[in-house]
């Protein structure tokens, strides 16, 4: 499945581009039978409802009918829907927009892209709805729990040039975090390690022996009591890298629901956001040649309030 940009098929709706399913080269029976079997998250009755509403359309722009037979190799488009989606009551801001780039300042708790239980309440869909830009696409990701800067490409033609910046590590990234203070650790410091997915919990990462594949520069901005505010500059971009590196030093980030242990808050509990902020991004624009510097307008909690 992928998103379609063909104007003959379904338009973007509420910030959602239609999804696509390709009928395999062999098969028989009815189209509805195939859809219900191939995409069982949608019931047969719901596929029929969508077909009656004209919301299942082939690649030629022809709406499907309940009687339509299976046709090998044909693409069909439909809208992804979630029956129940928890609302996320925090808004993102657009800090910058031109014909190639959009920079958003994301709140905590908001996923960047649609995932299992989030669709409308994701940064990508909200930004598409706000701007009407059908081809908007994130150039990089930050965790749902992390606040701060996310770069989007606004058009396909120049997207590859911006993606290459991140792939080639040509973007300077600076994060801020609040975590415990340890007087026995010297800062500034470089943290390098080998990271990989936890075999028993695929959504978590861990450090393992071996050739390092992750690197973070760390320094302390301020310290008060048993807490400190840290400036973290990732050289590499592994998933959860800053959270894993700090936790490995015995400095788990305040509000971290994954490290050192999984502690998922109840639905709608916004009281303890992860104290991690994607604060700054700098790079030379590969299309215009301009020096780009973006800074988040968001702030983490002050140390005094966290010490209470």
N, C-alpha and C positions, 0 to 999 in steps of 0.2 A: 504494500500500500504506500502511496505517496500523495502529495498534494498536487493538484492540477492547476495549471495557469492558462488553460485553453478557454478563450472567451466563448466558444460555442457551447460549453457545458455550464454547470451550475456556477452562479456568481459567489463571491465571498458573502457569507451571512453572519452577522454578529461577530465579525473578526475571525470566522472559521472558514478556511478554504476547504472545498470538498475533498474527501478521501477517494482513493481509486482502488478498485479490485480488478484484476485481469483474469478472465476466464481461461482455464488451462486448455491446452491443445486437444485434449480428448475428454469426453464426458457426454452425458445425455440428460434427459429429463427436462424439468422446467428451470428457469432462471431462479425462481423463488426457492426451489429445493436446494439449489447450489448455494445461494446466499445464506440460507438458514444453517446449512451444514458447514460452510467455510468460515462464517462469521457468527458463531453461536451466541456471542454476547448479546446479539439482537435476535429476539424471538421471531419465528415464522410470521406470527400475527403482526409484529411490529414492522417487518419487511413489507407485508401487504399494505399496512397503513401508509408507510412512506411511499410506496408505489402509487397508491390511490391519490396521494397529495402531489404527485409529480416530482418527487424528490430523489428518484433513482433514474439516472439519465445515462445513455451510452455515449461513446466518444464522438458520435456524429450529432449529438444534441437531441436525440430522439428519446422521449420519456419511455421507460419500461411499462409494460402492462402485466397484470396478473397471469395472463395466458402465455406470455412470451417464452419461447423455448430456449434452452441452453445453446449458445453460439460460441464455439471454440475461438479463443484469441481476442475476443472483444473486451474492451475496457468499459467498466461501469463506474459512475461517480455517485457519491452519496455524502450526506453530512454526518459527521460523528456527533453523537449526543450522549449526555449523561443524565440519567433520570433524577439523581439527587447529587447536588454538588454543594459542599460547605462553602459559605461565603467568607471571603477574606477581606476584612473591613479597612484595609490600608491601601493608599494610592501611590503609584509611582509618578515621578515628574520627568518631563522631557527637558534635558539640559541643553541639547544642541540638535539641530537638524539641518542637513543640506541635501543636495540631490543624490549623494552617495551614502551618507552616514546618518544614523540617529543614535543619540546617547541618552539612556534612561537611568534614573536614580531610583533603584528598587528598594521597597521596604522589606523588612524581615518577613518571613512566612510565605511570601509569594513565589511560587515556582516560576522559572523562566519560560519553560515550554510545557505543553500539555503532557500529563502523565496519567497513570491509571485513574486517580480520583479527582484530577483537576483539569478543567478545560477552559471555561469562561474566566475563571479566576487564575489566570496565568499572565505573566508579563507580556508574552508575545501576542496573545489574543486581545488583551486590553489595548496594547499599542496599535494593533491593526485596526481595532474598532475606532480608536481615537483619531488615527491619521488617515484611514481608508487605504493604506498602502498594502496591496495584496501580496507583494513580493518581499515584504519585510522578513528578515531572517537573522537570528542572533549569530554573531561572529565567534562568540565564546560563551561559556556558561559560568554562573556562580551558583552555589547551593541555594536551595529554597530558604534555608535558615539564615543565610548571609545577606546583609543589606549592602547597597552601594551600586557602583557603576556597571552597566551592561551595554556593550556596543552592538548595534544592529546595522546590517547592510540593507539599504532601501531598494536596491535593484540588482538583478542577476549579473548584468554585464561586468560590473566592477567587484563583485563579491569575492572572487578568488584572490584578488590582490590584497584585500584586507584579511582574509583567512590565512594567507601566507605569512603575514606579520606575526600572528600568534604561533603558527607552526615553526617559524624560524626564530622564535624567541626575540623578536625585534620590538616588543612592547614592554615598556617599563611599567611594572605593576607594584603598587604599594597598598598594603592593608593595615588596618589598625585592629587591635584585639585587647581584651581585658582578661587577665588570668592571674593565678596566684603568683606571689613573688617568692623567690628562693635566694637567700643571701649567699649560698654556696655555689651558685652558677654565675659565671662571668659573662657580661654582655658588653659590647656587641659580640655576636658569635655567628658562625656558619654551621648550619645543620644539614648534613648529607646522609642519605640512607637509601636502602632498597625498599620500595613499597610494592605491595601487590594486594589483590582482593582477598578477603578472608574466605576460606573455602566453605565454612559453615554459615556465614552471614554475608552473602554476596554484596549487600549494600554498604558494607564497611570495608575499610582498608587497614592494612597492618604493615609494620616494618619487619623485614626478614633478613637473614644474613645474605651476603652476596654483593655483586657489583652495584654501587649506588646508581639510582635512576631519579633521585629527587634531591633538590637543593633549595634551602631557604636562608636568606640573610635576616638576622633578628637583632633588634636593639630595644632598649627601654626608653620610653618617652617620659614617664613619671611613675613614682612609686609612693604608695601610702598604706601604712599598716601591712597587712598580709597580701595586698593586691598590687598589681602594676598594669600600666597601659603600655602595650608593645607596638613597635612598628615592624611589620613583617614584609619582606620583599622576596616573593617567590621567583627563583631563577627558572625552575621547571614548573609544569602545570599539571601535576598528578591530581586525581580526584581526592578531595578532602585533605590535600597535602598539609596545609597550615594547621589544621586540627590534629592530624596524626603526629606531626613533628613536635608541636607544643606538648601534646599528651605524653609523647615518648620522653620528654624532659621532666615529667611529673608536674606539668603546668597546663592541665586541661582548661580549655576556654570556659569562661562563665556562660552558663546556659546551654552547654553542649549536650544534646540528647543522644549522641552516638558514642562519644569517647569521654571517659574510659569505659562506661557501660551504656547500653541502650536504655533510655528512659524517655519514651515517647509521651509528650503531654496529652492530656485529654483534648478532644475536639473542641475548638473554640477557646482554649486556654492560651492567651497571648501574654501572660504575666512574666515570662522568663526568656526573652529572646536571646539567641546566641550572640555573644559580644564579639562579633567579627564584622568588619566593614571594609568593602572594596573602595578605598578612599581616592586613589589617584591612578590615572592611566596616561602615559606619554608615548608618542611615537611620531615618526615622520610619515605623513599621509602619502601612500604609494600612488595616489591618483593626482593630487594637486601639488605635492612636494612641500606642503605647509607643515610646520611643527604643530602637533596637536597636544594640548594639555587639558585634561578634564579632571575636575575634583568634585567628589560627592558633597552635597549640602547637608547630609545626615550626620548625626553624632551618636556615638555610643553613650551609655550611661556613665555619669561621673563616678569616680572611685568612692567618694564619700557615701553616695546613696547605696552603693553595693555593699559597703562595709556595715551599714546599719543592721 
